[in-house]
Structures are given as C-alpha cells and as structure tokens.
Amino acid sequence: MTSFVLLTYYCLLILGVSIAGGMIPIWIRLTHRRMEFAVSFVAGVMLGVGLLHMLPHAIEQARLNTPDSQGIELAIMLWVLAGLLTMFFIERFFCFHHHEVEDGEVACHHDHDHQHGHDLTWSGAALGLTLHSVIAGIALAASVQHGHGSWPLAGLGTFLVILLHKPFDSMTIATLMARGGWSMGWRHLVNGLFSLAIPLGAFIFHFGVMASDHGGTTLAYALAFAAGTFLCIALSDLLPELQFHDHDRGKLSAALLLGLTVAYGVCLLEALSHQHPPAPPAAVSMETSASAKPIE
C-alpha cells in the first residue's frame, strides 16, 4: 500500500467522524462530567503521541538526512517551540479550543476572577479550528510519510489522536451555531466544509512539500512542529483542570493516564514491528565454518 492510499483511508475515516461530531449536540445531551473525562483521555493520547512518537521520529529523521548532526537536536527543539507558540497564539487570538460544557453549551475559559466567560463566536471558533485542522492534516501526512515502508499502519498514532479529537472541534462549532440561532441546514453546511480541513492540510503537504523534498529535513521539521502543536493543545485541555475542576480529580487523572497508556501502546507496537528477526543459528554456523576453513 502506498503512502498516498493509506493517507486517503485515514482522511476518509477522519472526515466521517468530523461530520458525526457536528451531530453530537443533536443526538446526545452532553454533561460536564462526561466531557471532562473524554477530554482528559484524548489529551493524554495526544500528549503521549507528541512526546513519545512524533518527537523521537523527528530527531531520527533529521539525523538520517543531516551528514553533520551537530546541533540537530537544538534545531528540532526550536521547531517544537515554533509549533507550540503557533498554536498558542492561534488559541489566544481566536479563543477556539475549549470544550467546556455548561448547561449543554460550549463555554470559553474563565477570566482571572473566574466569574465571566470570554465571548466566543462560531465564526471565530471556525476560523481558529480550521487553521488548527490544516496543521493537524500536515502532521498526519508527515507521520505517514516518515513511517511508510517500515510498517503497514504508518502514522497510526497521529491518526488515532486526530480521530479522537476531531469530533470535539466539530461539536464546538455546531453548538455555537445552534446557540446563535442558525438553521440546521447552515450548521450541516459549515460542518461539512470544516471537515475538509484535515484532508486539505494532508494533501497539501503530501503533494506540495514532499514532492520537492522526498523526505529529508523538511519532514523532520514538520514532525517536530506537529509535536509542538500537539503539546500545546494537550496542555490547554489539561491545565485548566488544576484551577477550575477540583472535582473528580482521581477519575480525571485516571483518564489521563489511560490516554498516555494507549499512546505508549501504539508506540510500542510500532517499535516491535520495526525489529528484524535474528539470523537463524544454522546460517550463522555455516558462515562461521566457511570463514574458518583453511586455504589450500
């Protein structure tokens, strides 16, 4: 299976869950507790994949394509920082990445007095989430390209994170549009267009960047940048729990650890698939005997 075919399968599945995520407010009345457990679990998966999967692969890819590897770790970490800051400023100016549920509605972070919500419009959320989704698509394409040829499910960790997280983003837009009085038709239209952001980012990177680079340092830096964005998103979901969610601390911590365990399991599965079986003893003995045979 080529990397393009695998990437297409991934994008189709993500497209389906993204559209379904926009239907969640219609099908299910979400509660604060359910949402917090789900967010903690998905944030754990995202944190684990970013640190245990993407970052090591970025360093590995950079070393393979850089003859003089001196200072390559610093370059990779600078790209991680760039990804983190990019996502941080997108969140700061658009205030989009918040999945708080209050009486069935999505709310943004509280201010310093913990009393007033920041005004969040569906258009601002849609723009911020679209930028975030395009970056996630680039991360998916980079992960698939890096792992292609090593094992059949290249980029599985990145795909799993996006698959689990994408419905929350679609739900945010749909809920805000419903609160603003938009009709069902408009909500479905916007949700459908928004669901195309991941494939857009993935195919732009696959056909644009990779066509001119075929791997190399560009792929390494893309993985590092994506790791930084994943780190920022995961922390933006987890850190508010320390201030605003002092209830269910044990259960929320367990959900986080479960997500990290899933991420570690995916990385371990990939590592095991890369191991090559040792040479058979018979072959080794034959080679040894042949090398030891005296010359006549």
Sequence and secondary structure as in RCSB ss.txt:
>XXXX:A:sequence
MTSFVLLTYYCLLILGVSIAGGMIPIWIRLTHRRMEFAVSFVAGVMLGVGLLHMLPHAIEQARLNTPDSQGIELA
IMLWVLAGLLTMFFIERFFCFHHHEVEDGEVACHHDHDHQHGHDLTWSGAALGLTLHSVIAGIALAASVQHGHGS
WPLAGLGTFLVILLHKPFDSMTIATLMARGGWSMGWRHLVNGLFSLAIPLGAFIFHFGVMASDHGGTTLAYALAF
AAGTFLCIALSDLLPELQFHDHDRGKLSAALLLGLTVAYGVCLLEALSHQHPPAPPAAVSMETSASAKPIE
>XXXX:A:secstr
  HHHHHHHHHHHHHHHHHHHHHHHHH    HHHHHHHHHHHHHHHHHHIIIIIHHHHHHHHHHH SS TTHHHH
HHHHHHHHHHHHHHHHHHH     EEETTEEE  B TTSS B    HHHHHHHHHHHHHHHHHHHHHHHHHHTTT
 TTTTHHHHHHHHHHHHHHHHHHHHHHHHTT  HHHHHHHHHHHTTHHHHHHHHIIIIIHHHHSSHHHHHHHHHH
HHHHHHHHHHHHHTHHHHH  TTHHHHHHHHHHHHHHHHHHHHHHHHHH      HHHHHHHHHHHHS   
